[in-house]
Amino acid sequence: MTIRTLLLLSCLAGTAAAQQPAPAGAGDTAAKTQDGDTWSEGFGRAPNYRSALAEAIEDAVGKVKGIAVARGPSLRSRLTVVTEHKDGDNEGWFDGQGEAETEWVRQQLQGFVQSYDVLEKQRGDDGIWEVTVKALVLGHDHENSAIVIELDDNDLRKWQQQRFHEDGDGAPFERRPGTFAGPEIGEYLRKSGAVQIVNGGAGVDLRSGSAQKEREKAGQMVVASHKVVVRWEPLVVQSTVERENKARPTRGPRYEWMSGGAVQVTVRIDDLVKGTELAKQTFAVDGSDIKGHSVKEIGAFVNKLVDRAKATVATKIFFTLRPPVVLRKWAGDDGKWFVEARMQKRVAAGFEKFSVGNDGSLASPDWQSFATARLVGGDDDRCTFELTGDVDAGRIDVDISQVRPVVQ
């Protein structure tokens, strides 16, 4: 399905929802539709109309889904696009009346808000805008309720085998190149259901003389709020040839096994709306603990290491975009400690082990772990974890500490 087809379907769905009348009494109180979606009013006040509109929509969503969702990274990134992105600076937009403006905003908020109407807008003598909206807030978690990114990934396709003698001088006596084919980082991120990837193209190709309706389509694409750049170095694996047994010389080749491997990668995440660098890190993913492979199984060894490397990178990207912050902590009746974190169960269920701690600081840029944890329950918004091992619960701070999965 092409992007234009998806765009058309999205606009048609939005138009249909806009034509759906709000139930009686959908004024100050939220009112549900037959599909479980909810009409909700919201109010915003800000120095400019776009910011006031975004605040009003956030308020409307918060009344239905709660403040944790309304101010969570997915909706916040979308509202920031509505507030600041240059793609909204089209002539005649953001006056609260233009159809093209409404469609563009609805496109950016897909998965959260199906449609909205500006009920009231005014600018006071102090220059501050006040906006009231009526929004149809979706009652289910939609796959497009996601942070939208532009992904630039050179992909990990090449590896090099370095062969060593067991009794050698520590230098490889031979190097062999190889290639690898497998899922790209984008596939890992898409399967989370919380990251949407758009291309970096210019969108609709408009020529001079196009009709006004056609020109308006230039703004009807979802805008990426972040850009993720991944740069892989070739993966290097080592194999060792057993030392020669001079007492029992063999005529055939000596046994050779996989003895290690690693790959270096650089990940950079930019906030496209604010024009800032959110994160940049160069690190190595090690595979020296992957044991039990003879050189005849080099393909299986490489597969395991590449899978680990891509899962590690995808996890770093995902949890940088959507920090799994601890929302609360408590001690159970049996003395065990529990925490609740902002993480979808469908994401957490893919991991076996977790670490609870603090992200880097000025004093220490590395992850500081205060406890290990295991998943005990969750839903589409948050998960509950039981702390295990040596627990230092006193150092776990609500709204600061995070729960991070451990990639194995």
N, C-alpha and C positions, 0 to 999 in steps of 0.2 A: 504494500500500500504506500503510495507516495506521500510526501509531506503536504502537498496541496490537497490531496484527498482527505488526509487526516484533518487539515485545517478546515476544509469545507464541512466535514462531519461535525467538528467541534463548534463551528459557527452555527450550523443548523440546530444542533442540540441546545446551544445557548439561546437561539431565537425562540425555539419551542418553549423553553423554560420561561423566557421573558413574557410569552403570551399566556402563561398559566397564571390565572388570577390568584392573588393572595387570599387565603381563607378569611372569613369574617373574624374580626377581632385581632387581626395581625398588626395591631398598632404598637403599643409599648410592650406587649407580651409576645413571646415567640409562638408561632402556630405551625403545626406539622401538616405536611401534605400526605396524600395517600401513599406515596413512595417512601415515606419516612424522612424526607428532606424537611427543612424548617425555615419558614419566613421569620426573619429577625431584623429589628431595627438597631442601628448603631449611630453613635454621634462622635464627631471628631472636631478638634480645634487646633489650628496650626497657622504659622505665618503665611502659608501659601495654600492654594486650593488643592493641589495634588497631595500634599502631606495630610491635609484635613480629611480628604477622601479616604486615604489609606488608613488613617486612624479610625474613621467611622466604620470601615469594613472590618478592621481588626476587632472593634467593639462588638459588631454584629456576630462575628464568628465566635468570639469569646463567650457570649451569652448562650451559645448552643453547645460548643465543644469544650469550653473551659479555657482558662487563661494559659494553661500549659501548652495547649495546641495553638492558640491565637498568637502567642509570643514565642513559639517554637521555631527552630531554624528553617523549616520548610515554608511556612506561611510568611515568616519574617523576611526571607530572601525574596519572595514574590512581591510583597508589599514595598520592599526597597526598590525593586525594579519599577513599580508603579510610581513611586515617589520621585525617583531621581534619574532613571535611565533616559538617555537622549532619544531613544526610539519613540518616546512619548511626546516629543516636542514638535509634532506635526501641526501645521497651520489649522486653526479652528478647533484644536483639541483642548481638553481640560478646561471647558467652560461649563461642564455639567449638562450639556444639551446634545452634543454631536453624537450620532450613531456610531461613527468610526471610533471615537474615543471609548465608548462603552464596550464595543466589541474587543478592542485591544486590551482593555483592563480585564475583561472577562477571560480572554485568552490566557493572560498571565496568571490568573487565579484559578484555572481549571483544576478540578479535584477538591477545591474548597468551596467556591462560590459558583453556582450555576448561572445566576443572573443577579442584577441589582438595579435599583432605581434611585436616583437622587431626589429625595422628597423635599429637601430644603437646603438652600445654600445662601450665605450672606457674608459680606465683608464689613466688619465693624469700623468705627471711626479710628480705632487704633491699628487698623490694617490687618487684623487677625481674622482668618476665615473660620466659619462654623458651618459644618456640613452634616446633614442627617440623611442616612440611606436606609432603604429596605432591601435586604439581601436574602436570596434563597440559598441557604447553607446546606451543603450535601450532608446527609445523615450517615453515610458510609465512607470508609477509607478507600479512596479511589487511587488507582495506580499512578495517576498523574499528580497526586499530592506529594510532590517531590521537589528537591532542590535541582534546578536545571543548570547543567554545566556544559561547557565546551571542552572536549577531550582531545588532547594532542599527545599521542602515544606512539613511539617508534617501534613498540612491541619487541618482545624477546623471542627471537627466531634463530639465533646462532649460538653455538657452543663450541668449546675447544677442549679436547682431551689431551692432558699432559701425562706422559708415561714415565714412571720412575723405576729404577732398580732398587730392590729392598736394601741391598748393601752398597748403593751408589753414593755419590758425593752430594746428594741433595738437589741436583739439577735435573730437569727432565731430559731424557735422551731422545724423545720424539714427541711431536705435537701433531694431532689429527683434528681437522675441522669437522663439524657436523651441523645439522639444522634440526629445528624443532617446529612442529605445527600443533597448535592448540588454541584454546579460547583466549581472547584478548582481555585486557583489564575491563573494557567496557561491558563484557558479558557478566563478569563478577558483580559490577556495580548495578547493572540493570536488574539482576535477579534479587537484589535487595528490596526492590519495589519502592525505594525511597530516593532514587537518583535517576533523573531523566537526562539523556544526552542529546544535544542538538548539534547540527553541523555548524561550521563557521562560515558558511556561504552568505551571499548577500540576500538570499530569499527570492521573492518574486521579482522577475526581470521585467522592468517596465521601460517602455520606449517613449520618446517624446510624442505628445499628441494623444496619449492614452486617456480614456475617459476618467472622470473623477472617481467613480466606483472602483476602477482598476487601480488607480493610484493609491486609493485607500488600503488596498490589499498589501501594500508594502509594509504596513505595520502590523499585519495579522499573524506574525509568527511569534512563537514563544521565545522570549529573550533569555539568554544564559546570564545568570547572576555571578557565576564563577568560571574560571578557566583552570583546568588541570593539565599540567605538562609532566609526562613521564619519559625519562630518558634512561634506557638500559645499556649497560656495557655487555659484551658477550659473556655468556656463562662459561666458567672454567671448571672442569672436573679433573680429578687426579686418579690415576690407577697405579698400582704397585705390582711389579713382577717379582715373584719370590726369588730369594737368593739361590745361586747355583749350589747344588749338593755335589761337591767334588768327590766324596766317598762313593756316591751312587749317581753317577751322571746319567741323565735321561736323554733319549734321542728326540723326543717330542718337545713341544713348547712348554715352558714352565707355567705354573698356575699364576694367574693375574686377577686381582680383585680391585673393586672401586674403593678408594681410600679417602675421598673427600671431594669437596666442591663448594663453590660460592658464586654469587653474582652481585655486582654492584649496580645500584640504581639511584637516580636523583628524581625526587618528586617536588614539584612546585605548585602551589595553589594560589591563584590570584582572585581577589574580589574585583570583578569587572565594573561594578557599579561605583564603588568607592575609589577604584584605581589604586588599590593597595595590595601588597604581597602578604597573603594570610599565613603561608608556611612554605619553607624550603628546606629540604633535608636530603643529604646523600648518605646512604647506608648500604651495608652488605647483608645479604641473606645467606646464612651458612647451611651446608648440608653434610657436614662431617659426621653427624650422628646417624645418618642413614646407613645402616649396616646391612651386611649379609648379601651383597651383590657381587657376583663375579663379573669380569669384564664382558662376558657374553650377555649380561643383563644391563648393559650400559643404558639402553633405551629406557628401561624401567626406572633406573636411578635418575636419569635426567628428567623424566616425567615427574617424579616425586619432588625433585628440587625446584623445578619450574612451577609446579602447582603451589608449593609452599611460598615461593617468591611472589607469585602473582596474588595469592591470597593475602600475604603480608602487606603488599602495596595497596591492594583494594581496601583492606581494613583500615590502613592509615588514612587513605583518602576519605573513606566513608565517615569515620569517626572524627576527622577534622572538620568536615562539613556539618556533621550532626553530633556534637559532643554528648556522650551518654552521662549527663550530670546526675548526681545523687539528689533525689527529691526529698527523701526522709530516711532516717535510721531509727531502729528501736531494738530493745532486748526482749527476747521471747521469754515465756514462762520457765523454760528449762535453762535459761542463762545464755542461750545462743543469740548471736546478733544477726540482724537482717537489715538490708537496705533496699530501697526502691529507686530505680533509675529510669531516666527517659530513654527507653530502648524498645523497639518493637519485638514482640516474641518471635516473629518469623525470622528476624535477624539473629537474635540471641540463640535460637534453637539450633543453629548450625555450628555452634561451638561447644566444647566440652568443659573448658576451664576459663575462669575469669580472674582478673586482678582488680582490686579496688585501691585507688590511690589518687595522687595529684599529678597533673601534667607539669611540664617544666616551669621553672620560675627564673628570676634573675639570679638567684643564688645557685640554683641547680637546674640546668635545662633538661635533665633526663627525667624519665618517669619514676615516681616514688611510690612504691607499692606498700600498702599498709595491711593488706589481707588478701588471701585468695577467696574465691567464692564459687558457688554453684547455683544454677538457675532452678528456682522452685515454682515459678508461675509467672504469668504475664498476659498481656492483651495487645491490641494494636497501637497502644500509646506508651505503656511502661511495663517494666518487669521487676519481679521481686527476687532477690538473691540472698542465700544464706552464707554468712561468712564462715570460712573454714581455715584450718591451720592456725598459725600464730596470729591472733587478731589484735590489732592496735586500734580499736574503735574510737578512742578519744581523738585520734588525728584525722578522722573522716569528717569532713565538713559538708553540710547540706549546701547545695548550689555552687560548690567549688570542686569537691572530689568527684571522680568519675569511675565508671565500671568499664573496663576494657577487656575484650576477649583475648585469650592467649592462642596465637596461631601455632599449631604443632606440625 
